[in-house]
Every structure is written in C-alpha cells, then in structure tokens.
Amino acid sequence: MERATVRRMPQIKGGKLMVRKPSNKMRPNPPALMVAEPKESRSFSLDLSLGTLENIVVKNGQQVKSGDVIATYQNATIADQANEQAQSLNKLNLAITNAKTNLDSAVQKRNQLANQLAQAKKNVQSLQAANDPSAIEASAQLDAAQQAYDAQVEVVNQAQQALDNANLDFSDANAQVEQTRKKVTTSVTAPFDATVYIDEAGKSSANTPYATIVSPGTIVQATVTEYDYNKLKLGQKVEILPVNDSRKVLGSITNISTLPQSAAVSNQASAALSGAGNTASGGTTISNYSFTVEAQEEIHYGFSVQISVHLSDITIPKEALVKKGEETFVYTYKKGKVHLTKVTVKEQVDGYSVEKGLAVDEQYIVDPDKRLTEGKEVEVFE
C-alpha cells in the first residue's frame, strides 16, 4: 500500500496558519482573546482653561444626538474682562457724542460763511456794474470770504472723519465685547450620536472623566501576519465568538492597516492559507498588521471575543498539482482511496488559487507520487 501526505484546508488562528481541521477561517493561534469595543467613544474631563464646570445637563444613560450639549463651563476671569470692556464702551459712546457736536458746530459755521460768501459775490457784482471804485476793496473782501469758507469746509471734513473714526472704534469695541461674552459660557457638545455615562467623581477631579459617551455599534481590533495580509479584504465576512457564551455574531472587516503594527520573531513553521509549506525558521521576523471588524449586533463592551475570518480563496501548493495535457488535476483523498479531480487554478505568489473543482473540506495529496492512479488505496499521514 502506498503512503502519501495529505492536507486539509487549513484553520488559521490569530494570523498564524495551522494545518489542522478543515476550514476556510482565520482564527488566533494560540487562541488569543480580543476585546469588544464601542465603534466610537469620547471622554470629557475637567478643563480648567474653560473655567468652572457649571452644569452637566445630561443624565447617566441618556441618549444624545450629535451637537447636543453635555456640560457647560463658566469663566469668571473672562466675565470680568467682558465687564471692563463694556465699561470702555461708555467712553467711546461719549466720544461719538462729542464728535457729533463738533461736526454740527462746524457745519453751522460753514453754512454761515457760505451765506457771507454769497453776499460778498453779489456786492462785488453790483459795484462792478456801477463802475464804483470801491469794487476793488469789495473784491478783496470776497477773496477773504472765499478763503474763510474753504478753510471751514476742511474743518467740516475733519469733524466728519473724527465722527466716522469714533463710530468705527465703538463698533470694533462692541464686537470685541460680544466675542468676549461668548467665551464666558462654554458648552461641551457630543460629536456623534451616543449614550452618556456620568461619573460624579469627575466633577471635582481632572483625573476622572465626568462624562463618557459611547456610540452604538461594536468593533474588534485584531491582527494578522504578513503571510496572510493579502488574504484580507474590506467587507470580508467575519464571525465574532464571545467566550462567555456560544453565540456567533456576524461582522465584516471595515479597515485594514497599511502599516505594520509590530514585528515578532518566530521560530515555528508558518504556512499559507492553502497549507503550503511556507516556513519561517531560524528566528525570522514576522510583521503583524491590524484590522478592524464591525459586528452586526451589539456585544457588551469589554467582553473577550475570538474572531474567524471567512476566506473566499482556497490555495494549494504547486507540488499538489498534476498536469495531464492542457488540464490540471489534484489527487483528493476519501475513505482510504485517492481520486484524480480536475481543478481550475490561478497562479499566486504563495501557490495556486483554486477557482473550481476543490471544496474547502476536501483533503488532497500534497506531493503525489507519479505511481498514484485513480481509485488507488493509500495510507496517509497528516
């Protein structure tokens, strides 16, 4: 009886692949425990830069929407600044009143000089028409009246500019007061829809958050080695297994890190998803990459879980393939006999992806002997 080595589709644990039970899932090995976490969370602690915590406006366990107020602060120092700035507005308002008075006086004098100028022009015209010798003196008086009027027009312009400046100073100062007053009270708001949890100790200690908000939804952070990194896909289906019960919670991969999380030295053999003999020995450094799984139903935060990633590809080593003409086969093993099974494969970096012909739970001969034939009985070891 022939002897042959068979392989099953591997079970993968925590990014390290083991050739054991038939499976197309990735699981931790050794069974590493991960923790269920909220999809989003945010803690709020005392912030002395905002002033004094005046009021927490929500209750423990309350549901809030994004933008809802959680707490308010009062800043007495800024309140004093606002009061001082408000007092300065009185002085600026007085400056506006004085500028208006000066402008009114300047305009009134300009109008008087305008009347005098008009009368002087009429007088000169009348004397010149009568060929009166005093017209020369009247012309000199007209020139003086014109100069006085022109000078007063400049005074009016300056008074108007002073009033404009006073109004602008008041407007700027008033805007500054309003801005300062807005800082007296600061509202802390929820950045997303969530449930609020209040800790009374946090009202007097910056070391303890006075409020923590937790969004709906559960995620699990997991890792995978560089050997299996390319097997992960966004949207890939996942089973989440809480260790405290027998539930299987469905989920999917929502994020895959492009940067390595850490590198570990491994002296044990590693294999690809197919069970191919990719081996890292002699202290080879293996990089780990994090990925995020989102659960389809709630898992209590902090509960320990394991995850199984559903792998859509079946990969086998090149040595398992048998070429007959243009067709490709593998020897599958069932009930002590081998069977020549036609497969459709696609070459990959770590072996050949089986597109058709081989099921996940089927055993196959890893390195078939050329003497093997259809239906031949063999003795196998795993």
Secondary structure, 3 states (H helix, E strand, C coil): CEEEEEECCCEEECCEEECCCCCCEECCCCCCCEEEEECCEEEECCCHHHCEEEEECCCCCCEECCCCEEEEEECHHHHHHHHHHHHHHHHHHHHHHHHHHHHHHHHHHHHHHHHHHHHHHHHHHHHHHCCCCCHHHHHHHHHHHHHHHHHHHHHHHHHHHHHHHHHHHHHHHHHHHHHHHHHHEEEEECCCCEEEEECHHHHCCCCCCCEEEECCCEEEEEEEECCCHHHCCCCCEEEEEECCCCCCEEEEEEEECCCCCEEEEECCCCCCCCCCCCCCCCCEEEEEEEEEEEECCCCCCCCEEEEEEECCCEEECHHHCEEECCEEEEEEEECCEEEEEEEEEEEECCEEEEEECCCCCCEEECCCCCCCCCCCEEEEEC
